Amino acid sequence: MGGTADPLWDGAVAAASGAQVLEVEGADHSLEVHDWRRSHEILARVAAAVEEFAARL
């Protein structure tokens, strides 16, 4: 998981890894944006992705 506004995130490298990737447009290293409502929606997407991943283990 990574945000496109995070200078440490490289979406191309993540996609090439073959792993399941969640890239959040405009999100920073904390996967947050300047709008708290959108940050809350992002958190819900992240939690759902983690839950789906854990269910496959």
Residue frames as a rotation matrix with the C-alpha (Angstrom) as fourth column:
MET 1
0.584 0.812 0.000 0.00
0.812 -0.584 0.000 0.00
0.000 0.000 -1.000 0.00
GLY 2
-0.541 -0.764 -0.352 1.22
0.734 -0.633 0.245 3.42
-0.410 -0.125 0.903 -0.80
GLY 3
0.577 0.708 -0.407 0.17
0.455 -0.693 -0.559 6.91
-0.678 0.138 -0.722 -1.69
THR 4
0.443 -0.381 0.812 1.18
0.849 -0.114 -0.517 8.77
0.289 0.918 0.273 -4.81
ALA 5
0.747 -0.176 0.641 2.09
-0.211 -0.977 -0.023 11.86
0.631 -0.119 -0.767 -2.74
ASP 6
0.833 -0.511 0.210 4.61
-0.062 0.291 0.955 9.84
-0.549 -0.808 0.211 -0.71
PRO 7
0.480 -0.704 -0.523 8.12
-0.874 -0.336 -0.350 10.50
0.070 0.625 -0.777 -2.05
LEU 8
-0.471 -0.671 0.572 9.19
-0.725 0.664 0.182 7.07
-0.502 -0.330 -0.800 -0.77
TRP 9
0.237 0.670 0.703 6.47
-0.010 0.725 -0.688 5.21
-0.971 0.156 0.179 -2.70
ASP 10
-0.669 -0.387 -0.634 7.31
-0.660 -0.082 0.746 3.86
-0.341 0.918 -0.201 -6.14
GLY 11
0.282 0.935 0.216 4.14
-0.646 0.352 -0.678 2.53
-0.709 0.052 0.703 -7.69
ALA 12
0.476 -0.165 -0.864 5.99
-0.790 0.352 -0.502 1.05
0.387 0.921 0.038 -10.67
VAL 13
-0.656 -0.751 -0.076 8.23
-0.599 0.580 -0.553 -1.01
0.459 -0.317 -0.830 -8.40
ALA 14
-0.510 0.548 0.663 5.24
-0.567 0.365 -0.738 -2.12
-0.647 -0.753 0.124 -6.33
ALA 15
0.541 0.778 -0.318 3.28
-0.738 0.258 -0.624 -3.15
-0.403 0.572 0.714 -9.43
ALA 16
0.214 -0.558 -0.802 6.27
-0.745 0.438 -0.503 -5.04
0.632 0.705 -0.322 -10.84
SER 17
-0.568 -0.488 0.662 6.64
-0.820 0.407 -0.404 -7.01
-0.072 -0.772 -0.631 -7.60
GLY 18
-0.595 0.434 -0.677 3.70
-0.086 0.803 0.590 -9.25
0.799 0.410 -0.440 -8.44
ALA 19
-0.849 0.290 -0.442 2.19
0.504 0.195 -0.841 -8.56
-0.158 -0.937 -0.311 -5.03
GLN 20
0.233 0.951 0.204 -1.32
0.920 -0.284 0.270 -7.25
0.315 0.125 -0.941 -4.47
VAL 21
-0.816 -0.574 -0.067 -0.96
0.575 -0.795 -0.194 -3.47
0.058 -0.197 0.979 -4.45
LEU 22
0.481 0.872 -0.096 -3.26
0.876 -0.482 0.011 -0.72
-0.037 -0.090 -0.995 -3.23
GLU 23
-0.719 -0.675 0.167 -2.14
0.688 -0.725 0.034 2.68
0.098 0.139 0.985 -4.50
VAL 24
0.291 0.827 -0.480 -4.01
0.869 -0.439 -0.228 5.70
-0.399 -0.351 -0.847 -3.17
GLU 25
-0.007 -0.229 0.973 -4.03
0.775 -0.617 -0.140 8.74
0.632 0.753 0.181 -5.44
GLY 26
0.193 0.014 0.981 -2.82
-0.130 -0.991 0.039 11.88
0.973 -0.135 -0.190 -3.65
ALA 27
0.975 0.201 -0.095 -2.18
0.052 0.208 0.977 10.18
0.216 -0.957 0.192 -0.31
ASP 28
0.313 -0.892 0.325 0.96
-0.852 -0.415 -0.318 10.81
0.419 -0.178 -0.891 1.70
HIS 29
-0.605 -0.679 -0.416 3.17
-0.412 0.714 -0.566 8.37
0.682 -0.171 -0.711 3.64
SER 30
-0.858 0.364 0.362 0.42
-0.281 0.259 -0.924 8.03
-0.430 -0.895 -0.120 6.28
LEU 31
-0.745 0.589 0.313 -2.11
0.629 0.466 0.622 7.31
0.220 0.660 -0.718 3.51
GLU 32
0.053 0.726 -0.685 -3.86
0.712 -0.509 -0.484 10.57
-0.701 -0.462 -0.544 4.37
VAL 33
-0.299 -0.038 0.954 -4.95
0.779 -0.587 0.221 13.54
0.552 0.808 0.205 2.28
HIS 34
-0.961 -0.169 0.221 -5.88
0.043 -0.876 -0.481 17.10
0.275 -0.452 0.848 3.27
ASP 35
-0.177 0.969 0.171 -9.60
-0.757 -0.245 0.606 16.31
0.629 -0.022 0.777 3.43
TRP 36
-0.680 -0.157 0.716 -10.49
-0.681 0.498 -0.537 14.40
-0.273 -0.853 -0.446 6.60
ARG 37
0.395 0.888 0.236 -13.56
-0.662 0.453 -0.598 12.82
-0.638 0.080 0.766 5.01
ARG 38
0.671 -0.222 -0.707 -11.52
-0.575 0.447 -0.686 11.40
0.469 0.866 0.172 2.14
SER 39
-0.472 -0.870 0.141 -8.83
-0.746 0.308 -0.591 10.28
0.470 -0.384 -0.795 4.59
HIS 40
-0.264 0.484 0.834 -11.53
-0.711 0.486 -0.508 8.39
-0.651 -0.727 0.216 6.48
GLU 41
0.793 0.557 -0.248 -12.68
-0.556 0.494 -0.668 6.73
-0.250 0.668 0.701 3.23
ILE 42
0.191 -0.826 -0.530 -9.07
-0.672 0.284 -0.684 5.79
0.715 0.487 -0.501 2.47
LEU 43
-0.602 -0.392 0.696 -8.70
-0.795 0.375 -0.476 4.24
-0.074 -0.840 -0.538 5.91
ALA 44
0.293 0.797 0.528 -11.80
-0.603 0.583 -0.545 2.14
-0.742 -0.159 0.652 5.25
ARG 45
0.798 -0.065 -0.599 -10.35
-0.532 0.392 -0.751 0.97
0.283 0.918 0.278 1.90
VAL 46
-0.254 -0.966 -0.039 -7.04
-0.753 0.223 -0.619 0.09
0.607 -0.127 -0.785 3.57
ALA 47
-0.424 0.160 0.891 -8.78
-0.759 0.474 -0.446 -1.84
-0.494 -0.866 -0.079 6.35
ALA 48
0.686 0.724 0.075 -10.86
-0.530 0.568 -0.630 -3.76
-0.498 0.392 0.773 3.79
ALA 49
0.522 -0.574 -0.631 -7.74
-0.599 0.280 -0.750 -4.61
0.607 0.769 -0.198 1.77
VAL 50
-0.561 -0.720 0.408 -5.95
-0.789 0.314 -0.528 -5.87
0.252 -0.618 -0.744 4.88
GLU 51
-0.038 0.648 0.761 -9.00
-0.689 0.535 -0.490 -7.95
-0.724 -0.543 0.426 5.84
GLU 52
0.855 0.347 -0.386 -9.19
-0.516 0.489 -0.704 -9.50
-0.055 0.801 0.597 2.35
PHE 53
0.075 -0.927 -0.368 -5.46
-0.691 0.218 -0.689 -10.25
0.719 0.306 -0.624 2.40
ALA 54
-0.601 -0.313 0.735 -5.61
-0.791 0.363 -0.492 -11.85
-0.113 -0.878 -0.466 5.86
ALA 55
0.373 0.838 0.398 -8.60
-0.692 0.537 -0.483 -13.98
-0.618 -0.095 0.780 4.86
ARG 56
0.779 -0.115 -0.616 -6.52
-0.495 0.491 -0.717 -15.57
0.385 0.864 0.326 2.10
LEU 57
-0.233 -0.948 0.218 -3.74
-0.904 0.129 -0.407 -16.65
0.357 -0.292 -0.887 4.47
